[in-house]
Amino acid sequence: MLRKFIHILFLSCSKATMLMEKRNAQAISRKEDWQLSLHLKICKWCRAYEEKLKILDDILKRKLFRKENTEINDSDIEGFKDKIIEKLDL
């Protein structure tokens, strides 16, 4: 009963996870930040999701910065197309 009331008053888990993803990409408003912080204080599942999101984001950033050649050439595109066609033929 209390959980339903809290989700009605504050945020649902799906909205909270959407705000976490949005916060990684761009700045969120003060209201959204306040609602998200309140939700994270009461929801252990979303706190766990936030930790996993941080870990994945760090891994992706390290991979991006480690890669020296970030340009995509025509052979990469053709190889990607071939892999897609190969998987579609299954």
PDB file of N, CA, C and O in Angstrom:
ATOM      1  N   MET A   1       0.825  -1.192   0.000  1.00  0.00           N
ATOM      2  CA  MET A   1       0.000   0.000   0.000  1.00  0.00           C
ATOM      3  C   MET A   1       0.867   1.254   0.000  1.00  0.00           C
ATOM      4  O   MET A   1       0.624   2.181  -0.772  1.00  0.00           O
ATOM      5  N   LEU A   2       1.877   1.282   0.864  1.00  0.00           N
ATOM      6  CA  LEU A   2       2.762   2.437   0.947  1.00  0.00           C
ATOM      7  C   LEU A   2       3.540   2.616  -0.355  1.00  0.00           C
ATOM      8  O   LEU A   2       3.744   3.740  -0.814  1.00  0.00           O
ATOM      9  N   ARG A   3       3.971   1.507  -0.942  1.00  0.00           N
ATOM     10  CA  ARG A   3       4.739   1.570  -2.184  1.00  0.00           C
ATOM     11  C   ARG A   3       3.900   2.195  -3.299  1.00  0.00           C
ATOM     12  O   ARG A   3       4.409   3.020  -4.058  1.00  0.00           O
ATOM     13  N   LYS A   4       2.632   1.819  -3.410  1.00  0.00           N
ATOM     14  CA  LYS A   4       1.760   2.395  -4.436  1.00  0.00           C
ATOM     15  C   LYS A   4       1.577   3.890  -4.219  1.00  0.00           C
ATOM     16  O   LYS A   4       1.609   4.671  -5.171  1.00  0.00           O
ATOM     17  N   PHE A   5       1.386   4.282  -2.974  1.00  0.00           N
ATOM     18  CA  PHE A   5       1.223   5.696  -2.660  1.00  0.00           C
ATOM     19  C   PHE A   5       2.476   6.487  -3.026  1.00  0.00           C
ATOM     20  O   PHE A   5       2.389   7.579  -3.589  1.00  0.00           O
ATOM     21  N   ILE A   6       3.634   5.932  -2.705  1.00  0.00           N
ATOM     22  CA  ILE A   6       4.896   6.607  -3.008  1.00  0.00           C
ATOM     23  C   ILE A   6       5.082   6.746  -4.513  1.00  0.00           C
ATOM     24  O   ILE A   6       5.526   7.794  -4.982  1.00  0.00           O
ATOM     25  N   HIS A   7       4.752   5.711  -5.274  1.00  0.00           N
ATOM     26  CA  HIS A   7       4.909   5.789  -6.727  1.00  0.00           C
ATOM     27  C   HIS A   7       3.923   6.770  -7.345  1.00  0.00           C
ATOM     28  O   HIS A   7       4.233   7.408  -8.351  1.00  0.00           O
ATOM     29  N   ILE A   8       2.756   6.894  -6.762  1.00  0.00           N
ATOM     30  CA  ILE A   8       1.793   7.877  -7.255  1.00  0.00           C
ATOM     31  C   ILE A   8       2.282   9.282  -6.928  1.00  0.00           C
ATOM     32  O   ILE A   8       2.210  10.178  -7.770  1.00  0.00           O
ATOM     33  N   LEU A   9       2.770   9.475  -5.726  1.00  0.00           N
ATOM     34  CA  LEU A   9       3.210  10.783  -5.277  1.00  0.00           C
ATOM     35  C   LEU A   9       4.524  11.202  -5.942  1.00  0.00           C
ATOM     36  O   LEU A   9       4.690  12.371  -6.292  1.00  0.00           O
ATOM     37  N   PHE A  10       5.436  10.285  -6.115  1.00  0.00           N
ATOM     38  CA  PHE A  10       6.748  10.619  -6.658  1.00  0.00           C
ATOM     39  C   PHE A  10       6.907  10.087  -8.085  1.00  0.00           C
ATOM     40  O   PHE A  10       6.330  10.644  -9.019  1.00  0.00           O
ATOM     41  N   LEU A  11       7.665   9.043  -8.253  1.00  0.00           N
ATOM     42  CA  LEU A  11       7.947   8.481  -9.579  1.00  0.00           C
ATOM     43  C   LEU A  11       7.748   6.977  -9.571  1.00  0.00           C
ATOM     44  O   LEU A  11       7.928   6.321  -8.545  1.00  0.00           O
ATOM     45  N   SER A  12       7.375   6.438 -10.720  1.00  0.00           N
ATOM     46  CA  SER A  12       7.365   4.982 -10.861  1.00  0.00           C
ATOM     47  C   SER A  12       8.796   4.544 -11.196  1.00  0.00           C
ATOM     48  O   SER A  12       9.637   5.370 -11.553  1.00  0.00           O
ATOM     49  N   CYS A  13       9.057   3.272 -11.082  1.00  0.00           N
ATOM     50  CA  CYS A  13      10.394   2.754 -11.390  1.00  0.00           C
ATOM     51  C   CYS A  13      10.748   2.972 -12.862  1.00  0.00           C
ATOM     52  O   CYS A  13      11.895   3.280 -13.188  1.00  0.00           O
ATOM     53  N   SER A  14       9.773   2.814 -13.741  1.00  0.00           N
ATOM     54  CA  SER A  14      10.068   3.007 -15.166  1.00  0.00           C
ATOM     55  C   SER A  14      10.429   4.462 -15.464  1.00  0.00           C
ATOM     56  O   SER A  14      11.316   4.727 -16.275  1.00  0.00           O
ATOM     57  N   LYS A  15       9.749   5.398 -14.817  1.00  0.00           N
ATOM     58  CA  LYS A  15      10.094   6.810 -15.014  1.00  0.00           C
ATOM     59  C   LYS A  15      11.452   7.127 -14.389  1.00  0.00           C
ATOM     60  O   LYS A  15      12.216   7.926 -14.930  1.00  0.00           O
ATOM     61  N   ALA A  16      11.747   6.507 -13.262  1.00  0.00           N
ATOM     62  CA  ALA A  16      13.031   6.738 -12.603  1.00  0.00           C
ATOM     63  C   ALA A  16      14.183   6.227 -13.470  1.00  0.00           C
ATOM     64  O   ALA A  16      15.200   6.907 -13.613  1.00  0.00           O
ATOM     65  N   THR A  17      14.030   5.040 -14.043  1.00  0.00           N
ATOM     66  CA  THR A  17      15.108   4.521 -14.892  1.00  0.00           C
ATOM     67  C   THR A  17      15.256   5.360 -16.158  1.00  0.00           C
ATOM     68  O   THR A  17      16.368   5.547 -16.652  1.00  0.00           O
ATOM     69  N   MET A  18      14.146   5.863 -16.684  1.00  0.00           N
ATOM     70  CA  MET A  18      14.220   6.742 -17.849  1.00  0.00           C
ATOM     71  C   MET A  18      14.987   8.015 -17.502  1.00  0.00           C
ATOM     72  O   MET A  18      15.791   8.494 -18.301  1.00  0.00           O
ATOM     73  N   LEU A  19      14.740   8.567 -16.307  1.00  0.00           N
ATOM     74  CA  LEU A  19      15.465   9.770 -15.894  1.00  0.00           C
ATOM     75  C   LEU A  19      16.948   9.493 -15.678  1.00  0.00           C
ATOM     76  O   LEU A  19      17.787  10.351 -15.953  1.00  0.00           O
ATOM     77  N   MET A  20      17.276   8.303 -15.189  1.00  0.00           N
ATOM     78  CA  MET A  20      18.690   7.946 -15.032  1.00  0.00           C
ATOM     79  C   MET A  20      19.395   7.922 -16.384  1.00  0.00           C
ATOM     80  O   MET A  20      20.508   8.426 -16.530  1.00  0.00           O
ATOM     81  N   GLU A  21      18.726   7.327 -17.368  1.00  0.00           N
ATOM     82  CA  GLU A  21      19.294   7.276 -18.716  1.00  0.00           C
ATOM     83  C   GLU A  21      19.401   8.687 -19.311  1.00  0.00           C
ATOM     84  O   GLU A  21      20.399   9.029 -19.945  1.00  0.00           O
ATOM     85  N   LYS A  22      18.372   9.487 -19.099  1.00  0.00           N
ATOM     86  CA  LYS A  22      18.369  10.860 -19.604  1.00  0.00           C
ATOM     87  C   LYS A  22      19.492  11.662 -18.960  1.00  0.00           C
ATOM     88  O   LYS A  22      20.166  12.444 -19.630  1.00  0.00           O
ATOM     89  N   ARG A  23      19.691  11.464 -17.660  1.00  0.00           N
ATOM     90  CA  ARG A  23      20.743  12.182 -16.932  1.00  0.00           C
ATOM     91  C   ARG A  23      22.127  11.844 -17.461  1.00  0.00           C
ATOM     92  O   ARG A  23      23.017  12.694 -17.440  1.00  0.00           O
ATOM     93  N   ASN A  24      22.325  10.621 -17.935  1.00  0.00           N
ATOM     94  CA  ASN A  24      23.612  10.247 -18.523  1.00  0.00           C
ATOM     95  C   ASN A  24      23.866  10.966 -19.840  1.00  0.00           C
ATOM     96  O   ASN A  24      25.014  11.240 -20.187  1.00  0.00           O
ATOM     97  N   ALA A  25      22.802  11.273 -20.573  1.00  0.00           N
ATOM     98  CA  ALA A  25      22.945  11.889 -21.886  1.00  0.00           C
ATOM     99  C   ALA A  25      22.929  13.416 -21.835  1.00  0.00           C
ATOM    100  O   ALA A  25      23.602  14.076 -22.627  1.00  0.00           O
ATOM    101  N   GLN A  26      22.160  13.970 -20.902  1.00  0.00           N
ATOM    102  CA  GLN A  26      22.021  15.428 -20.834  1.00  0.00           C
ATOM    103  C   GLN A  26      21.626  15.828 -19.419  1.00  0.00           C
ATOM    104  O   GLN A  26      21.348  14.976 -18.576  1.00  0.00           O
ATOM    105  N   ALA A  27      21.606  17.123 -19.170  1.00  0.00           N
ATOM    106  CA  ALA A  27      21.210  17.609 -17.844  1.00  0.00           C
ATOM    107  C   ALA A  27      19.694  17.466 -17.667  1.00  0.00           C
ATOM    108  O   ALA A  27      18.923  17.645 -18.610  1.00  0.00           O
ATOM    109  N   ILE A  28      19.298  17.145 -16.459  1.00  0.00           N
ATOM    110  CA  ILE A  28      17.867  17.066 -16.157  1.00  0.00           C
ATOM    111  C   ILE A  28      17.494  18.268 -15.282  1.00  0.00           C
ATOM    112  O   ILE A  28      18.360  18.889 -14.666  1.00  0.00           O
ATOM    113  N   SER A  29      16.221  18.580 -15.236  1.00  0.00           N
ATOM    114  CA  SER A  29      15.760  19.735 -14.466  1.00  0.00           C
ATOM    115  C   SER A  29      15.906  19.481 -12.965  1.00  0.00           C
ATOM    116  O   SER A  29      16.085  18.344 -12.528  1.00  0.00           O
ATOM    117  N   ARG A  30      15.827  20.542 -12.202  1.00  0.00           N
ATOM    118  CA  ARG A  30      15.921  20.400 -10.740  1.00  0.00           C
ATOM    119  C   ARG A  30      14.788  19.549 -10.197  1.00  0.00           C
ATOM    120  O   ARG A  30      14.987  18.739  -9.292  1.00  0.00           O
ATOM    121  N   LYS A  31      13.602  19.735 -10.751  1.00  0.00           N
ATOM    122  CA  LYS A  31      12.450  18.951 -10.298  1.00  0.00           C
ATOM    123  C   LYS A  31      12.680  17.464 -10.565  1.00  0.00           C
ATOM    124  O   LYS A  31      12.448  16.626  -9.693  1.00  0.00           O
ATOM    125  N   GLU A  32      13.139  17.144 -11.781  1.00  0.00           N
ATOM    126  CA  GLU A  32      13.409  15.739 -12.122  1.00  0.00           C
ATOM    127  C   GLU A  32      14.499  15.173 -11.227  1.00  0.00           C
ATOM    128  O   GLU A  32      14.398  14.035 -10.767  1.00  0.00           O
ATOM    129  N   ASP A  33      15.545  15.961 -10.976  1.00  0.00           N
ATOM    130  CA  ASP A  33      16.640  15.512 -10.122  1.00  0.00           C
ATOM    131  C   ASP A  33      16.148  15.262  -8.700  1.00  0.00           C
ATOM    132  O   ASP A  33      16.543  14.283  -8.067  1.00  0.00           O
ATOM    133  N   TRP A  34      15.290  16.142  -8.198  1.00  0.00           N
ATOM    134  CA  TRP A  34      14.723  15.992  -6.859  1.00  0.00           C
ATOM    135  C   TRP A  34      13.851  14.734  -6.775  1.00  0.00           C
ATOM    136  O   TRP A  34      13.965  13.951  -5.832  1.00  0.00           O
ATOM    137  N   GLN A  35      12.977  14.552  -7.778  1.00  0.00           N
ATOM    138  CA  GLN A  35      12.110  13.373  -7.786  1.00  0.00           C
ATOM    139  C   GLN A  35      12.930  12.096  -7.868  1.00  0.00           C
ATOM    140  O   GLN A  35      12.638  11.117  -7.182  1.00  0.00           O
ATOM    141  N   LEU A  36      13.953  12.107  -8.706  1.00  0.00           N
ATOM    142  CA  LEU A  36      14.793  10.920  -8.861  1.00  0.00           C
ATOM    143  C   LEU A  36      15.545  10.614  -7.573  1.00  0.00           C
ATOM    144  O   LEU A  36      15.629   9.454  -7.171  1.00  0.00           O
ATOM    145  N   SER A  37      16.088  11.629  -6.926  1.00  0.00           N
ATOM    146  CA  SER A  37      16.825  11.375  -5.688  1.00  0.00           C
ATOM    147  C   SER A  37      15.902  10.832  -4.596  1.00  0.00           C
ATOM    148  O   SER A  37      16.305   9.962  -3.824  1.00  0.00           O
ATOM    149  N   LEU A  38      14.673  11.335  -4.527  1.00  0.00           N
ATOM    150  CA  LEU A  38      13.718  10.796  -3.559  1.00  0.00           C
ATOM    151  C   LEU A  38      13.385   9.340  -3.872  1.00  0.00           C
ATOM    152  O   LEU A  38      13.318   8.499  -2.976  1.00  0.00           O
ATOM    153  N   HIS A  39      13.179   9.059  -5.146  1.00  0.00           N
ATOM    154  CA  HIS A  39      12.855   7.685  -5.541  1.00  0.00           C
ATOM    155  C   HIS A  39      14.011   6.750  -5.199  1.00  0.00           C
ATOM    156  O   HIS A  39      13.792   5.649  -4.692  1.00  0.00           O
ATOM    157  N   LEU A  40      15.235   7.184  -5.473  1.00  0.00           N
ATOM    158  CA  LEU A  40      16.394   6.330  -5.210  1.00  0.00           C
ATOM    159  C   LEU A  40      16.590   6.077  -3.718  1.00  0.00           C
ATOM    160  O   LEU A  40      17.148   5.049  -3.338  1.00  0.00           O
ATOM    161  N   LYS A  41      16.143   6.992  -2.877  1.00  0.00           N
ATOM    162  CA  LYS A  41      16.263   6.788  -1.435  1.00  0.00           C
ATOM    163  C   LYS A  41      15.341   5.681  -0.931  1.00  0.00           C
ATOM    164  O   LYS A  41      15.627   5.048   0.085  1.00  0.00           O
ATOM    165  N   ILE A  42      14.231   5.446  -1.640  1.00  0.00           N
ATOM    166  CA  ILE A  42      13.272   4.449  -1.156  1.00  0.00           C
ATOM    167  C   ILE A  42      13.272   3.151  -1.955  1.00  0.00           C
ATOM    168  O   ILE A  42      12.742   2.142  -1.489  1.00  0.00           O
ATOM    169  N   CYS A  43      13.860   3.161  -3.152  1.00  0.00           N
ATOM    170  CA  CYS A  43      13.773   1.982  -4.022  1.00  0.00           C
ATOM    171  C   CYS A  43      15.140   1.318  -4.199  1.00  0.00           C
ATOM    172  O   CYS A  43      16.015   1.847  -4.886  1.00  0.00           O
ATOM    173  N   LYS A  44      15.308   0.173  -3.581  1.00  0.00           N
ATOM    174  CA  LYS A  44      16.600  -0.523  -3.673  1.00  0.00           C
ATOM    175  C   LYS A  44      16.857  -1.062  -5.078  1.00  0.00           C
ATOM    176  O   LYS A  44      18.011  -1.190  -5.486  1.00  0.00           O
ATOM    177  N   TRP A  45      15.803  -1.376  -5.818  1.00  0.00           N
ATOM    178  CA  TRP A  45      15.981  -1.931  -7.161  1.00  0.00           C
ATOM    179  C   TRP A  45      16.522  -0.866  -8.116  1.00  0.00           C
ATOM    180  O   TRP A  45      17.386  -1.146  -8.947  1.00  0.00           O
ATOM    181  N   CYS A  46      16.015   0.334  -7.991  1.00  0.00           N
ATOM    182  CA  CYS A  46      16.501   1.412  -8.858  1.00  0.00           C
ATOM    183  C   CYS A  46      17.905   1.854  -8.466  1.00  0.00           C
ATOM    184  O   CYS A  46      18.686   2.265  -9.324  1.00  0.00           O
ATOM    185  N   ARG A  47      18.234   1.773  -7.179  1.00  0.00           N
ATOM    186  CA  ARG A  47      19.610   2.069  -6.764  1.00  0.00           C
ATOM    187  C   ARG A  47      20.569   1.055  -7.380  1.00  0.00           C
ATOM    188  O   ARG A  47      21.656   1.412  -7.834  1.00  0.00           O
ATOM    189  N   ALA A  48      20.160  -0.204  -7.393  1.00  0.00           N
ATOM    190  CA  ALA A  48      20.994  -1.244  -8.003  1.00  0.00           C
ATOM    191  C   ALA A  48      21.128  -1.005  -9.505  1.00  0.00           C
ATOM    192  O   ALA A  48      22.207  -1.180 -10.071  1.00  0.00           O
ATOM    193  N   TYR A  49      20.037  -0.609 -10.145  1.00  0.00           N
ATOM    194  CA  TYR A  49      20.073  -0.306 -11.581  1.00  0.00           C
ATOM    195  C   TYR A  49      21.020   0.858 -11.854  1.00  0.00           C
ATOM    196  O   TYR A  49      21.775   0.837 -12.827  1.00  0.00           O
ATOM    197  N   GLU A  50      20.977   1.876 -10.991  1.00  0.00           N
ATOM    198  CA  GLU A  50      21.843   3.041 -11.167  1.00  0.00           C
ATOM    199  C   GLU A  50      23.317   2.643 -11.070  1.00  0.00           C
ATOM    200  O   GLU A  50      24.141   3.131 -11.844  1.00  0.00           O
ATOM    201  N   GLU A  51      23.649   1.770 -10.137  1.00  0.00           N
ATOM    202  CA  GLU A  51      25.035   1.311 -10.002  1.00  0.00           C
ATOM    203  C   GLU A  51      25.486   0.553 -11.255  1.00  0.00           C
ATOM    204  O   GLU A  51      26.595   0.760 -11.747  1.00  0.00           O
ATOM    205  N   LYS A  52      24.618  -0.324 -11.763  1.00  0.00           N
ATOM    206  CA  LYS A  52      24.967  -1.071 -12.974  1.00  0.00           C
ATOM    207  C   LYS A  52      25.090  -0.133 -14.167  1.00  0.00           C
ATOM    208  O   LYS A  52      25.950  -0.324 -15.027  1.00  0.00           O
ATOM    209  N   LEU A  53      24.244   0.865 -14.217  1.00  0.00           N
ATOM    210  CA  LEU A  53      24.300   1.847 -15.294  1.00  0.00           C
ATOM    211  C   LEU A  53      25.625   2.607 -15.267  1.00  0.00           C
ATOM    212  O   LEU A  53      26.222   2.854 -16.314  1.00  0.00           O
ATOM    213  N   LYS A  54      26.079   2.974 -14.083  1.00  0.00           N
ATOM    214  CA  LYS A  54      27.365   3.674 -13.948  1.00  0.00           C
ATOM    215  C   LYS A  54      28.517   2.788 -14.420  1.00  0.00           C
ATOM    216  O   LYS A  54      29.420   3.251 -15.117  1.00  0.00           O
ATOM    217  N   ILE A  55      28.480   1.530 -14.040  1.00  0.00           N
ATOM    218  CA  ILE A  55      29.544   0.599 -14.431  1.00  0.00           C
ATOM    219  C   ILE A  55      29.576   0.442 -15.953  1.00  0.00           C
ATOM    220  O   ILE A  55      30.641   0.525 -16.565  1.00  0.00           O
ATOM    221  N   LEU A  56      28.411   0.215 -16.562  1.00  0.00           N
ATOM    222  CA  LEU A  56      28.350   0.061 -18.013  1.00  0.00           C
ATOM    223  C   LEU A  56      28.791   1.332 -18.731  1.00  0.00           C
ATOM    224  O   LEU A  56      29.488   1.264 -19.743  1.00  0.00           O
ATOM    225  N   ASP A  57      28.394   2.473 -18.217  1.00  0.00           N
ATOM    226  CA  ASP A  57      28.780   3.744 -18.823  1.00  0.00           C
ATOM    227  C   ASP A  57      30.294   3.935 -18.764  1.00  0.00           C
ATOM    228  O   ASP A  57      30.902   4.388 -19.734  1.00  0.00           O
ATOM    229  N   ASP A  58      30.903   3.592 -17.630  1.00  0.00           N
ATOM    230  CA  ASP A  58      32.360   3.692 -17.505  1.00  0.00           C
ATOM    231  C   ASP A  58      33.065   2.765 -18.483  1.00  0.00           C
ATOM    232  O   ASP A  58      34.053   3.156 -19.105  1.00  0.00           O
ATOM    233  N   ILE A  59      32.571   1.545 -18.624  1.00  0.00           N
ATOM    234  CA  ILE A  59      33.178   0.591 -19.555  1.00  0.00           C
ATOM    235  C   ILE A  59      33.101   1.112 -20.982  1.00  0.00           C
ATOM    236  O   ILE A  59      34.084   1.062 -21.721  1.00  0.00           O
ATOM    237  N   LEU A  60      31.935   1.611 -21.369  1.00  0.00           N
ATOM    238  CA  LEU A  60      31.775   2.132 -22.727  1.00  0.00           C
ATOM    239  C   LEU A  60      32.653   3.349 -22.982  1.00  0.00           C
ATOM    240  O   LEU A  60      33.218   3.484 -24.067  1.00  0.00           O
ATOM    241  N   LYS A  61      32.775   4.232 -22.006  1.00  0.00           N
ATOM    242  CA  LYS A  61      33.633   5.411 -22.166  1.00  0.00           C
ATOM    243  C   LYS A  61      35.090   5.006 -22.318  1.00  0.00           C
ATOM    244  O   LYS A  61      35.807   5.558 -23.153  1.00  0.00           O
ATOM    245  N   ARG A  62      35.536   4.034 -21.506  1.00  0.00           N
ATOM    246  CA  ARG A  62      36.927   3.572 -21.615  1.00  0.00           C
ATOM    247  C   ARG A  62      37.188   2.952 -22.975  1.00  0.00           C
ATOM    248  O   ARG A  62      38.236   3.187 -23.576  1.00  0.00           O
ATOM    249  N   LYS A  63      36.234   2.155 -23.468  1.00  0.00           N
ATOM    250  CA  LYS A  63      36.402   1.529 -24.779  1.00  0.00           C
ATOM    251  C   LYS A  63      36.467   2.587 -25.872  1.00  0.00           C
ATOM    252  O   LYS A  63      37.266   2.473 -26.802  1.00  0.00           O
ATOM    253  N   LEU A  64      35.641   3.600 -25.766  1.00  0.00           N
ATOM    254  CA  LEU A  64      35.611   4.655 -26.769  1.00  0.00           C
ATOM    255  C   LEU A  64      36.920   5.429 -26.783  1.00  0.00           C
ATOM    256  O   LEU A  64      37.449   5.718 -27.856  1.00  0.00           O
ATOM    257  N   PHE A  65      37.450   5.769 -25.621  1.00  0.00           N
ATOM    258  CA  PHE A  65      38.684   6.536 -25.561  1.00  0.00           C
ATOM    259  C   PHE A  65      39.904   5.690 -25.888  1.00  0.00           C
ATOM    260  O   PHE A  65      40.914   6.218 -26.356  1.00  0.00           O
ATOM    261  N   ARG A  66      39.828   4.402 -25.653  1.00  0.00           N
ATOM    262  CA  ARG A  66      40.950   3.514 -25.947  1.00  0.00           C
ATOM    263  C   ARG A  66      41.095   3.289 -27.444  1.00  0.00           C
ATOM    264  O   ARG A  66      42.203   3.085 -27.941  1.00  0.00           O
ATOM    265  N   LYS A  67      39.996   3.326 -28.150  1.00  0.00           N
ATOM    266  CA  LYS A  67      40.021   3.075 -29.586  1.00  0.00           C
ATOM    267  C   LYS A  67      40.636   4.278 -30.296  1.00  0.00           C
ATOM    268  O   LYS A  67      40.141   5.398 -30.174  1.00  0.00           O
ATOM    269  N   GLU A  68      41.709   4.042 -31.033  1.00  0.00           N
ATOM    270  CA  GLU A  68      42.426   5.140 -31.681  1.00  0.00           C
ATOM    271  C   GLU A  68      41.757   5.568 -32.977  1.00  0.00           C
ATOM    272  O   GLU A  68      41.639   6.764 -33.241  1.00  0.00           O
ATOM    273  N   ASN A  69      41.326   4.632 -33.774  1.00  0.00           N
ATOM    274  CA  ASN A  69      40.726   4.956 -35.056  1.00  0.00           C
ATOM    275  C   ASN A  69      39.209   4.888 -34.918  1.00  0.00           C
ATOM    276  O   ASN A  69      38.625   3.805 -34.937  1.00  0.00           O
ATOM    277  N   THR A  70      38.578   6.049 -34.780  1.00  0.00           N
ATOM    278  CA  THR A  70      37.134   6.073 -34.587  1.00  0.00           C
ATOM    279  C   THR A  70      36.385   6.305 -35.889  1.00  0.00           C
ATOM    280  O   THR A  70      35.154   6.331 -35.907  1.00  0.00           O
ATOM    281  N   GLU A  71      37.122   6.473 -36.971  1.00  0.00           N
ATOM    282  CA  GLU A  71      36.466   6.680 -38.261  1.00  0.00           C
ATOM    283  C   GLU A  71      35.951   5.355 -38.807  1.00  0.00           C
ATOM    284  O   GLU A  71      36.558   4.304 -38.599  1.00  0.00           O
ATOM    285  N   ILE A  72      34.838   5.422 -39.497  1.00  0.00           N
ATOM    286  CA  ILE A  72      34.248   4.239 -40.111  1.00  0.00           C
ATOM    287  C   ILE A  72      34.512   4.332 -41.606  1.00  0.00           C
ATOM    288  O   ILE A  72      34.156   5.317 -42.253  1.00  0.00           O
ATOM    289  N   ASN A  73      35.137   3.300 -42.143  1.00  0.00           N
ATOM    290  CA  ASN A  73      35.418   3.338 -43.570  1.00  0.00           C
ATOM    291  C   ASN A  73      34.437   2.434 -44.327  1.00  0.00           C
ATOM    292  O   ASN A  73      33.633   1.727 -43.721  1.00  0.00           O
ATOM    293  N   ASP A  74      34.519   2.472 -45.656  1.00  0.00           N
ATOM    294  CA  ASP A  74      33.575   1.731 -46.491  1.00  0.00           C
ATOM    295  C   ASP A  74      33.645   0.227 -46.267  1.00  0.00           C
ATOM    296  O   ASP A  74      32.621  -0.454 -46.318  1.00  0.00           O
ATOM    297  N   SER A  75      34.836  -0.295 -46.022  1.00  0.00           N
ATOM    298  CA  SER A  75      34.953  -1.740 -45.822  1.00  0.00           C
ATOM    299  C   SER A  75      34.257  -2.166 -44.519  1.00  0.00           C
ATOM    300  O   SER A  75      33.693  -3.257 -44.451  1.00  0.00           O
ATOM    301  N   ASP A  76      34.294  -1.317 -43.493  1.00  0.00           N
ATOM    302  CA  ASP A  76      33.580  -1.613 -42.252  1.00  0.00           C
ATOM    303  C   ASP A  76      32.078  -1.666 -42.498  1.00  0.00           C
ATOM    304  O   ASP A  76      31.390  -2.551 -41.989  1.00  0.00           O
ATOM    305  N   ILE A  77      31.577  -0.724 -43.273  1.00  0.00           N
ATOM    306  CA  ILE A  77      30.150  -0.673 -43.582  1.00  0.00           C
ATOM    307  C   ILE A  77      29.735  -1.896 -44.383  1.00  0.00           C
ATOM    308  O   ILE A  77      28.702  -2.501 -44.096  1.00  0.00           O
ATOM    309  N   GLU A  78      30.522  -2.265 -45.378  1.00  0.00           N
ATOM    310  CA  GLU A  78      30.206  -3.435 -46.194  1.00  0.00           C
ATOM    311  C   GLU A  78      30.246  -4.717 -45.358  1.00  0.00           C
ATOM    312  O   GLU A  78      29.400  -5.595 -45.527  1.00  0.00           O
ATOM    313  N   GLY A  79      31.222  -4.824 -44.463  1.00  0.00           N
ATOM    314  CA  GLY A  79      31.299  -5.983 -43.584  1.00  0.00           C
ATOM    315  C   GLY A  79      30.095  -6.071 -42.663  1.00  0.00           C
ATOM    316  O   GLY A  79      29.578  -7.158 -42.409  1.00  0.00           O
ATOM    317  N   PHE A  80      29.651  -4.927 -42.164  1.00  0.00           N
ATOM    318  CA  PHE A  80      28.468  -4.878 -41.314  1.00  0.00           C
ATOM    319  C   PHE A  80      27.222  -5.305 -42.093  1.00  0.00           C
ATOM    320  O   PHE A  80      26.401  -6.068 -41.583  1.00  0.00           O
ATOM    321  N   LYS A  81      27.081  -4.818 -43.317  1.00  0.00           N
ATOM    322  CA  LYS A  81      25.944  -5.199 -44.161  1.00  0.00           C
ATOM    323  C   LYS A  81      25.949  -6.697 -44.429  1.00  0.00           C
ATOM    324  O   LYS A  81      24.905  -7.346 -44.363  1.00  0.00           O
ATOM    325  N   ASP A  82      27.123  -7.246 -44.732  1.00  0.00           N
ATOM    326  CA  ASP A  82      27.237  -8.677 -44.999  1.00  0.00           C
ATOM    327  C   ASP A  82      26.811  -9.508 -43.782  1.00  0.00           C
ATOM    328  O   ASP A  82      26.140 -10.530 -43.927  1.00  0.00           O
ATOM    329  N   LYS A  83      27.204  -9.066 -42.589  1.00  0.00           N
ATOM    330  CA  LYS A  83      26.821  -9.790 -41.372  1.00  0.00           C
ATOM    331  C   LYS A  83      25.309  -9.751 -41.155  1.00  0.00           C
ATOM    332  O   LYS A  83      24.710 -10.739 -40.732  1.00  0.00           O
ATOM    333  N   ILE A  84      24.702  -8.608 -41.447  1.00  0.00           N
ATOM    334  CA  ILE A  84      23.247  -8.492 -41.291  1.00  0.00           C
ATOM    335  C   ILE A  84      22.533  -9.411 -42.282  1.00  0.00           C
ATOM    336  O   ILE A  84      21.596 -10.118 -41.914  1.00  0.00           O
ATOM    337  N   ILE A  85      22.974  -9.400 -43.525  1.00  0.00           N
ATOM    338  CA  ILE A  85      22.369 -10.247 -44.552  1.00  0.00           C
ATOM    339  C   ILE A  85      22.537 -11.708 -44.191  1.00  0.00           C
ATOM    340  O   ILE A  85      21.623 -12.513 -44.371  1.00  0.00           O
ATOM    341  N   GLU A  86      23.702 -12.044 -43.684  1.00  0.00           N
ATOM    342  CA  GLU A  86      23.993 -13.429 -43.272  1.00  0.00           C
ATOM    343  C   GLU A  86      23.026 -13.862 -42.152  1.00  0.00           C
ATOM    344  O   GLU A  86      22.514 -14.981 -42.176  1.00  0.00           O
ATOM    345  N   LYS A  87      22.786 -13.001 -41.201  1.00  0.00           N
ATOM    346  CA  LYS A  87      21.889 -13.338 -40.097  1.00  0.00           C
ATOM    347  C   LYS A  87      20.439 -13.393 -40.558  1.00  0.00           C
ATOM    348  O   LYS A  87      19.659 -14.191 -40.038  1.00  0.00           O
ATOM    349  N   LEU A  88      20.063 -12.559 -41.526  1.00  0.00           N
ATOM    350  CA  LEU A  88      18.703 -12.568 -42.033  1.00  0.00           C
ATOM    351  C   LEU A  88      18.404 -13.814 -42.847  1.00  0.00           C
ATOM    352  O   LEU A  88      17.255 -14.253 -42.900  1.00  0.00           O
ATOM    353  N   ASP A  89      19.422 -14.395 -43.486  1.00  0.00           N
ATOM    354  CA  ASP A  89      19.233 -15.595 -44.295  1.00  0.00           C
ATOM    355  C   ASP A  89      19.016 -16.831 -43.446  1.00  0.00           C
ATOM    356  O   ASP A  89      18.605 -17.867 -43.969  1.00  0.00           O
ATOM    357  N   LEU A  90      19.278 -16.753 -42.161  1.00  0.00           N
ATOM    358  CA  LEU A  90      19.099 -17.921 -41.284  1.00  0.00           C
ATOM    359  C   LEU A  90      17.656 -18.231 -41.224  1.00  0.00           C
ATOM    360  O   LEU A  90      17.256 -19.177 -40.546  1.00  0.00           O
TER     361      LEU A  90
END
